[in-house]
Amino acid sequence: AGIFTDADLRRLLMREPQTAMERPMREVMTANPRCVAHSALVREVVRLVRELRIDEVPVVDDDGRPLGLIDVQDLIALRVIEGS
């Protein structure tokens, strides 16, 4: 499992404009991204977003399987962080 964000796509297109769209996802995704357990508190997600300067945080079950994704926009909508 891994993650591939819009920012990853932009960087890939800038780096490899001619071949980017022909690359297999396994080669361009971030394998084993930082994630949180489904039982994590919102403050833990906010800390990760701020410390790592990331916009998406995968949520996993107790076995590490992906369950969902928290986007920074979700945190802004919940009013737990301010938008810029």
Secondary structure, 3 states (H helix, E strand, C coil): CEECCHHHHHHHHHHCCCCHHHCCHHHHCEECCCCEECCCCHHHHHHHHHHHCCCEEEEECCCCCEEEEEEHHHHHHCCCCCCC
